[in-house]
Amino acid sequence: GNRVKGRPKRKSIKAALSSDVGSKRKLSRMGKKQKKGHAGLEATFIGRSKCLKMLQVTLKDFRRLCILKGISPRQPLGRVPGKKKGQTFYHIKDIKAIAHEPILESFREFRAYMKKVRRAAGRNERDEALRRHASVPTYTLNHLVKERYPRFQDALADMDDALTLTFLFSALPAERGIPAKVAQKAKSLAAAWGAYCATTCSITNAFVSVKGVYMEASVQTIPVRWVIPHSFRQHLPRDVDYRVMMTFFEFYETLLGFVLFKLYSDIGVRYPFPVKDFSGEIVGSASAILGANLRVLDSAFDSSKGSISKVVRKSLAQDSETSKHDNSKDAEEKSRKAKDIMKSIDSTLMKLSEENDEGDDDEDVDVAGPLKVALDEMAKEHNRAVVPGSKAELNDDALKRKGLFQGLTFFLSREVPRGYLELVCLAHGGRVGWEGENSPVTAQDSTITHHIVDRPSLPASYESLPKSREFVQPQWILDCANFMFLLPISRYTIGSPLPPHLSPWVDDEEEGYKPAYAEEIEKLKNGEKVESQIMEVGNVKATDEADQSKETTNPSGEAYASVSEDEAEEEEDEASDSKVTLKAKKKREREEKEAHELAKTMMSRKAAHLYGKMQHGLSQKKEKVDELHRRRQDIDGKEKDNSGKSVLKQKVERLKKERKDLEDSYEKTSGNMKKSKKRRSS
């Protein structure tokens, strides 16, 4: 067999164990006895108190470390370790990662430092306490940002919470343990982010909700969404731990610094800007537009007197100065494009001169076409540049957004919240003015196209303003930006009921229901003529009367002579055909239902259970859609015109009138449409 000569025979695995057996064989037969808590779930997941004992830190420092490192508690699958229900567990690998964190040593140094300061203060050694207070140990979170976000796209994808918390702190007052420098830093970060979004035309959607204003921007094809609080007096509840929020903001501050530095570097601008006072010049920046935008945004968040729209006037005034900061490569690229365009114009002019020299007067030379193309190309290149003098260019979507409000000037009344409206207007290529100081546009300016007012009626003082402007409500700006279409202002006039403010993040096809206003806007985009429901209710009666008058004015009675015996026979044939078709349809549906039930019986139990869940979800969705349709019909039926009659009542009256007019006109042709009542024979 397999035995080798000279070697002892191997014992069978079934043989009895002896003291000279190897350790591996013993383990294969008996198994290794493990110590308690060294294997299994008990060793993988540990409680919070044990974590504090391992790391030798306080609960406050441990909570800060978990927030900064991005470590959250875990719930083990299956049974609870050690049958300890209700406890908070952490993974052992996360705790080992915290144990090797450099910030942990900084926390220990700070704790030792505070002991020395308290000792000096307890001994009334004021000079010693002040001296130690000046040498407080510090730490940075730069390595944590690089560790948690190895790629820039990962950081952009996680900007939602960072921006929401930053805008929240920018609106909170400096009380309840919130230092003033934290609120000021949040304002500057929010201003810098708004400056970038407004300059690069990144704002895509905006939606006003009870919780705040939801904004969405497309930054390098990655959607970033955040919430801007309403500009009200913020109430700070007592049951909120603001220290935890400040720990999150501590990390988000560093993250935003990295992200903004990268974004501004991509468009050729140095961040942060060395900005002087409000009226001073911007030093060390290749673009004056972004500097002015940041400066005014920072002032807008700092006080109600500031505004981000100062960038419009600053950009125009400092456009000539920005060309001085262009580097040689950018200047060469710009001159090369200009030369190419001029060559196309010169070639067109040369062609024109040659045609004139030949004397062919009969043929027309198309000069307007090439010239128009060249001039359009020059305008497109000028608009595509994010910042004059930089290589960064807007993509096609951003260029389309920039042209939405191109050439429009908005003037915001004092009751209108300016923060998010200015961002939306500037990101879509518009100019903005307001009532107050530092406004680039005054109220009497004739270039204003839209005056934004949020009042039930216009005050008497507005009668002296130029008549060349339109007075609209603020929702018009948001709806136009969401649908990327300039909507008619008839539904947004002062004092009129506003149309529904539709959310731009709801997929109507997936939901199975499309609101009436969304259908109306889609028709407007397609170039179809759409009248609002209110206009239809008021004018339906007049339109029907006009149509009836046209038909009844026929002197020969040809409009009503069509009701003849032949048509009556055709209608009877159509009715009989429809009955046959209905029966065939019912029969087909019954056969399909039987086949469906038979297929269900052939399914396995698992497949049938899954199929039942799917059908239950579809039925719930269908019930929801049917309920929406029913509500829509109820609303349409309850709407009334100026006379106080609902749509349904007007429809009934119109049908009755049509029937009566038809009967009267038919009686004139010696006929009778009324059904004769047959007497029963007694």
Phi, psi and omega in degrees: 000222184269003181288147178250136183292133180097351179252145181289154180289132179286137180284151178289156179292340179276354182290156181291146181280146177232176185290337182267014179282145180294161183291325180296320179290324176298316179296325180291334180266318188258330187084150182272134179278116182267147175285155183291131178083009181251001180205159178083200182294330181296329179270336182278320181243127180236155182282170184291322180296323177291326176297316179297324180290323179291318184273344181058050178229165176279167180296324179297313179292324179294320178295318178296320179296318179296321179292316182291324180277348182077030181260131180237156178298154181237147176252113182294142178284145180087225183282161178275136180301125177067017181054040180254091181278148177085001179267163177260123184247148176233150178284143184295329179292324177294320180292323177294327177293322177293324182297333180260014181279131179296333181294332179300320177293325177294323177296321178292322177295321179293324178293319176293324178296318180294329176297318180293321179294317180294323178295318179292322178291326178291333178269008181061028176268081186294317181296319179294321179294318178293324180294318179289328180294332179287339182252046180289136179290142181237167179209162179236158180247019183296320181292332178289323177296316179293328181287318183279334181231085180293333179245154180290328178296326177294321179292320178295323180292341181252025182273351186298306181293323181297315181290321179299315179291325179294314178293330176293314179294331178291340179260351183275147175283160181276077178207175182057042177084005178265110181294155180293328181291331177292314177297321179293320178294321177296321178296318181292322178293318177297323178294319180294320179293317177297324178296319180293314182296321180289325183282322181269005179055050185266346183291123182252317185221154177211139182215127180270125180232176177293325182286336183157198180253115178276126180239147177225135179231146177258104182250111182054048178064013177250121179287131179237125185235137179212173183240131176256122180295153176293150184279065176242172173290118185278132177264127181263108179291155183276341184270017178253132178274099183286343177292323177295318178296322179291330175293318175298316180294329177300319178285318182295331177298315178293320179297315179295325177299316177297313185294315181294323177298317180291318182295315180291328178292327180294332180260010173083030181234139180277133178233140358283155182284134171280085185263137175269209180291178188297327182261359182276175180272160179263125186252141172080016179240140179283348181227132177275340183292310182292325178297315178294323179296315178295318182298316183283326176297318178299320178291327180292321177285335183281322181211163181285350182279337183278170178199148180281347184285356176299339182298330181296309181290320180295320181294321179290322182286329186253014180296322180290329181287331182293332181295336180290335183268003179291139176278175187292322181294316179296321180295320178295318179297317180295317180292326179296316178296319179296322179294321179297319180292319179294327177296319179296321178292318179297320179296323178294317179294323177297321178296321179295318180294322178296319179295323179291323179294325180289337177082020178277090181277344184285327183271139178268134179265125182277095179263329184296326182297301179298323179296318179296319179297318181293317179293322176296324178294322177295317179294323180293320178295323179292320181284333183287335181291128178294312179229130177302125179097003179242161181281340183295135181231153177282144175282180185294320180294317179294324178293325177292320177294324180293333181271359182294308181256024181296127179085001179260143178237124182254141175236120185265128176289165188289340179274356182270131175293122190271336190305293185285332179292321177295320178300315181295317181294314181293323181291344180249020170085017180261167173254148186227135171231169184206169176274110181152191183282158174061022178279130179288345181231131177271165183293332181271004183293133182281349179278354180290127180260328183224125177255115185271118183229136179240064181225157179293333179207158181283135177290164182293336181291341182281351181290337180277354181285159178300148184274003184275001183252162177249137178261116183229167177269159186298334183297335181299322180295315183291319180294321177296319180291323181290320182267357181052050182201136178282106184281155174296143184271004181295332179272355185239020179289164184292129178089348181274150177294132185283149172290166180298138178273096188280141179285132180283355183257009178264125178271109183294324180293321179289323179287334180086006180218133179242122181299157182296322182290327176294321176295321179296320179291323178297322177294322178296321178295325180280358178087012179275151179276123184233130174254144180293162182297325180292319179293324179294320181296321183283332187252359184293325182291316181295322180294318180294321179296322179294318179296319180293323180295325178294323182285322184282347180277004178285116187289332184276352179073026182288336182292335184248355178284351180291342179279095184230181182290326180297317179293326177298319178295320179296321178295322178295320178296319178296323179295318179294320178296321180295324177295317178297317179297320179295320178296317179296323179293318179296320179296319179295319178296321179295320178294320178295322179295319178296319178295324178294315179295323178294321178294325178294323179292336180276352180284156171285169182295321180293316180294321179294322178295316178295319179296321177297320177296319179296316180294326178295318177295320178294322179293320177297319179295320180294320178297322179295317179294319178297322178295321177295318177296320180296317178297322180296319178295321178296319180293318179296326180286334182272347180293139185238155177266195182294331180280353179090008181264140180283171182294318181295318180295319177296323179295318179297315180296322180294318179294321177297318180295319177299317180296318181294317179296322179293320178294317180297317181291328180285328177294332178293336178267028179057043175230174180213123180266351182286140180285130178277134180278121179280130179281135177284137179285131182285000000 
